[in-house]
C-alpha cells in the first residue's frame, strides 16, 4: 500500500531539487543525469512513504527521508568520477578539452622558444630575433611564438569541422563540406604536439646534460611531454574518439527543470 501513497507536489518538488543539486555537484554528464536523478528521487520517495506508514506527518516524513538520505555532498562525491575520466568522456566537458589542448600548445610554444634561445646562449651564437619573433617567416611558425597561433588555428578548425550546417540550399551545404580539408591541419598539430616535445627533450638532454638539473630544465621538459600528450588525448577524443556520451544521443534535453 505504501507504493500507492500520493506524494504532495511540494514534497516531490523538494526531492527533485535536491536530486538536481546532487547531480550538478557530481558533475554528471547529460546522458546519465536523468537516470541518476530519477534514482535519487525514487529513493527519497520510498523513505517518505515509510515515514507516512509509521504515522508521521507529511513534513516529518519529509524530514526523516532527508535525514536518512545523508549529506548531499557525500552522495555527490560518491557519484562523481575522477577529473580525467570526466575530461575525456563527458560531452559537457567539450570546452574544457579544447582549452586543455590550447594550453598544452601554449606550453609547447613557450618551451620551443625557450629551447631556441637557450641553445643559442649555450652555443655562444647570435639570435636572429627577427626570424624567430616576427610573423610571416618560416622560423616564426617553427621556432618562434607562431607555434602558438597554430594551436589557435587548430581549435578553430575543430570547431569548424564539428559544425553541422543546416541551410536549405543543398549546394551550399555540399560546398561547405570543404571544411573537412582542415583535418590536415588537425593531424599536423596532433603530430607536432605528440612528437616534438619528446624530440626537444631528448635533444636538450643529450646536448646539455650537465646543465639540466641545475636550471630545472629536466622538470620543464618532462612537464612539456606529459602536458602535450594530455592535449593530444583531449583533441583526439573530441574529434575522432567515441566515448560513451557520443554513443548515447537519446537524452539531449539536459537536467530536470525544478521550478
C-alpha positions as CSV (number, residue, x, y, z in Angstrom):
1,X,0.0,0.0,0.0
2,X,2.9,2.4,0.7
3,X,3.7,2.5,-3.0
4,X,0.2,3.8,-3.7
5,X,0.5,6.8,-1.3
6,X,0.4,10.0,-3.3
7,X,3.3,12.3,-2.6
8,X,2.4,16.0,-2.2
9,X,3.7,18.1,-5.1
10,X,5.7,20.4,-2.8
11,X,7.5,17.4,-1.2
12,X,8.1,15.9,-4.6
13,X,9.5,19.2,-5.9
14,X,11.8,19.4,-2.9
15,X,13.1,15.9,-3.7
16,X,13.7,16.8,-7.4
17,X,15.6,20.0,-6.5
18,X,17.8,18.0,-4.1
19,X,18.5,15.4,-6.8
20,X,19.4,18.0,-9.4
21,X,21.6,19.7,-6.9
22,X,23.5,16.5,-6.2
23,X,23.8,15.7,-10.0
24,X,25.2,19.1,-10.6
25,X,27.7,18.8,-7.7
26,X,28.7,15.3,-9.0
27,X,29.4,16.9,-12.5
28,X,27.3,14.2,-14.2
29,X,27.1,14.1,-17.9
30,X,23.8,14.9,-19.6
31,X,23.1,11.4,-20.8
32,X,23.3,10.0,-17.2
33,X,21.8,12.9,-15.4
34,X,18.2,11.8,-15.8
35,X,18.9,8.3,-14.7
36,X,20.7,9.2,-11.5
37,X,18.2,12.0,-10.7
38,X,15.3,9.6,-11.1
39,X,17.0,7.0,-8.9
40,X,17.7,9.6,-6.1
41,X,14.1,10.9,-6.2
42,X,12.7,7.4,-6.1
43,X,14.9,6.6,-3.1
44,X,13.6,9.7,-1.3
45,X,10.0,9.0,-2.2
46,X,10.4,5.5,-0.7
47,X,11.8,6.9,2.5
48,X,8.9,9.4,2.7
49,X,6.3,6.7,2.3
50,X,8.0,4.7,5.0
51,X,7.6,7.7,7.3
52,X,3.9,8.0,6.5
53,X,3.4,4.3,7.1
54,X,4.9,4.9,10.6
55,X,2.3,7.5,11.3
56,X,4.4,10.6,10.8
57,X,3.0,13.8,9.3
58,X,3.9,15.0,5.8
59,X,6.6,17.4,7.0
60,X,8.0,14.9,9.5
61,X,8.2,12.2,6.9
62,X,10.0,14.5,4.5
63,X,12.5,15.5,7.2
64,X,13.0,11.8,8.0
65,X,13.6,11.0,4.4
66,X,16.2,13.7,4.0
67,X,17.9,12.7,7.3
68,X,18.2,9.0,6.2
69,X,19.4,10.1,2.8
70,X,22.5,11.6,4.2
71,X,24.6,14.7,3.3
72,X,24.1,15.8,-0.4
73,X,27.8,16.5,-0.6
74,X,28.7,12.9,0.4
75,X,26.2,11.5,-2.2
76,X,27.6,13.8,-4.9
77,X,31.1,12.7,-4.0
78,X,30.2,9.1,-4.4
79,X,28.7,9.7,-7.8
80,X,31.5,12.0,-9.1
81,X,34.0,10.4,-11.5
82,X,37.7,11.4,-11.4
83,X,38.5,14.6,-13.3
84,X,40.5,12.9,-16.0
85,X,37.7,10.5,-16.7
86,X,35.2,13.4,-17.0
87,X,37.5,15.4,-19.2
88,X,38.0,12.6,-21.7
89,X,34.5,11.1,-21.6
90,X,31.8,13.7,-20.8
91,X,30.1,15.6,-23.5
92,X,29.6,18.6,-21.2
93,X,33.4,18.9,-20.9
94,X,33.9,19.8,-24.6
95,X,35.1,23.4,-23.8
96,X,37.5,22.1,-21.2
97,X,39.0,19.6,-23.7
98,X,39.6,22.4,-26.2
99,X,41.1,24.6,-23.5
100,X,43.4,21.9,-22.3
101,X,44.7,21.3,-25.8
102,X,45.2,25.0,-26.4
103,X,47.0,25.4,-23.0
104,X,49.2,22.4,-23.9
105,X,50.1,24.1,-27.3
106,X,50.9,27.4,-25.5
107,X,53.2,25.5,-23.2
108,X,54.8,23.7,-26.1
109,X,55.3,27.1,-28.0
110,X,56.9,28.6,-24.9
111,X,59.2,25.6,-24.4
112,X,60.1,25.8,-28.1
113,X,61.1,29.5,-27.9
114,X,62.9,28.9,-24.7
115,X,64.9,26.0,-26.1
116,X,65.9,28.0,-29.2
117,X,67.2,30.9,-27.0
118,X,68.8,28.6,-24.5
119,X,70.7,26.7,-27.2
120,X,71.8,29.9,-28.9
121,X,73.0,31.1,-25.5
122,X,74.9,27.9,-24.7
123,X,76.5,27.7,-28.2
124,X,77.5,31.3,-28.0
125,X,75.7,32.1,-31.2
126,X,73.8,35.3,-32.1
127,X,70.0,35.0,-32.0
128,X,68.2,36.3,-35.1
129,X,65.3,37.8,-33.3
130,X,63.6,39.0,-36.5
131,X,63.3,35.5,-37.9
132,X,62.1,34.0,-34.7
133,X,59.7,36.6,-33.3
134,X,58.4,38.4,-36.4
135,X,55.5,36.9,-38.2
136,X,55.4,35.7,-41.8
137,X,58.7,33.9,-41.7
138,X,59.1,30.1,-41.6
139,X,61.1,30.3,-38.4
140,X,58.3,32.2,-36.7
141,X,56.0,29.1,-37.1
142,X,58.7,26.5,-36.3
143,X,60.9,28.1,-33.7
144,X,59.0,31.2,-32.5
145,X,55.7,32.2,-31.0
146,X,53.9,31.4,-34.2
147,X,53.7,27.8,-32.9
148,X,51.0,29.2,-30.5
149,X,48.9,30.6,-33.4
150,X,49.0,27.1,-35.0
151,X,47.3,25.8,-31.8
152,X,44.6,28.5,-32.0
153,X,44.0,27.7,-35.7
154,X,43.7,24.0,-34.8
155,X,41.0,24.7,-32.2
156,X,39.1,26.9,-34.7
157,X,39.5,24.1,-37.3
158,X,38.0,21.5,-34.9
159,X,35.0,23.8,-34.2
160,X,34.5,24.3,-38.0
161,X,34.7,20.6,-38.7
162,X,32.2,19.8,-36.0
163,X,29.8,22.4,-37.2
164,X,26.7,21.0,-38.9
165,X,25.3,23.4,-41.5
166,X,21.5,23.1,-41.9
167,X,21.0,25.5,-44.8
168,X,18.1,24.8,-47.1
169,X,20.3,25.3,-50.1
170,X,21.8,21.8,-50.6
171,X,24.5,23.1,-52.9
172,X,25.7,25.4,-50.2
173,X,25.7,22.5,-47.7
174,X,27.7,20.4,-50.2
175,X,30.2,23.3,-50.8
176,X,30.7,23.6,-47.0
177,X,32.0,20.0,-46.9
178,X,35.3,21.6,-47.9
179,X,35.8,22.3,-44.2
180,X,36.9,18.7,-43.7
181,X,40.1,19.7,-45.5
182,X,41.0,21.3,-42.2
183,X,41.7,17.8,-40.9
184,X,45.1,18.1,-42.4
185,X,45.9,21.0,-40.0
186,X,44.5,19.0,-37.1
187,X,46.6,15.9,-38.0
188,X,49.7,18.1,-38.3
189,X,49.1,19.7,-34.8
190,X,48.5,16.3,-33.2
191,X,51.7,15.0,-34.7
192,X,53.6,18.2,-33.6
193,X,52.3,18.1,-30.0
194,X,52.8,14.4,-29.5
195,X,56.3,14.1,-31.1
196,X,58.0,17.5,-31.0
197,X,58.2,17.9,-27.2
198,X,59.7,14.4,-26.9
199,X,62.3,15.3,-29.6
200,X,63.1,18.6,-27.8
201,X,63.5,16.8,-24.6
202,X,65.9,14.1,-26.0
203,X,67.9,16.7,-27.9
204,X,68.3,19.0,-25.0
205,X,69.1,16.2,-22.5
206,X,71.8,14.9,-24.8
207,X,73.4,18.2,-25.6
208,X,73.2,20.0,-22.3
209,X,73.0,17.2,-19.8
210,X,75.3,18.9,-17.2
211,X,73.0,21.9,-17.1
212,X,69.6,20.3,-16.8
213,X,69.2,19.6,-13.2
214,X,70.9,22.9,-12.1
215,X,68.4,25.0,-14.1
216,X,65.3,22.9,-13.7
217,X,65.2,22.2,-17.4
218,X,64.6,18.5,-16.7
219,X,61.3,19.1,-15.0
220,X,60.3,21.7,-17.6
221,X,60.7,19.2,-20.5
222,X,59.1,16.3,-18.7
223,X,56.0,18.5,-18.0
224,X,56.0,19.5,-21.6
225,X,55.9,15.9,-22.7
226,X,53.1,15.0,-20.3
227,X,51.1,18.1,-20.9
228,X,51.5,17.6,-24.7
229,X,50.2,14.1,-24.6
230,X,47.2,15.2,-22.5
231,X,46.4,17.9,-25.1
232,X,46.7,15.3,-27.9
233,X,44.3,12.9,-26.0
234,X,41.8,15.7,-25.4
235,X,41.7,16.8,-29.1
236,X,41.7,13.2,-30.4
237,X,38.8,12.2,-28.2
238,X,36.9,15.4,-29.1
239,X,37.3,14.9,-32.8
240,X,37.9,11.2,-33.5
241,X,37.0,9.4,-30.3
242,X,33.8,7.6,-29.5
243,X,33.3,7.9,-25.7
244,X,30.1,6.8,-24.1
245,X,28.4,10.2,-24.3
246,X,28.8,10.2,-28.1
247,X,27.2,6.8,-28.5
248,X,24.1,7.7,-26.5
249,X,22.4,10.6,-28.1
250,X,18.8,9.8,-27.0
251,X,18.8,12.0,-23.9
252,X,19.7,15.5,-25.0
253,X,17.2,17.6,-23.1
254,X,19.6,18.3,-20.2
255,X,18.9,18.1,-16.5
256,X,15.4,18.1,-15.0
257,X,14.0,21.6,-14.5
258,X,12.9,22.2,-11.0
259,X,10.8,25.4,-10.7
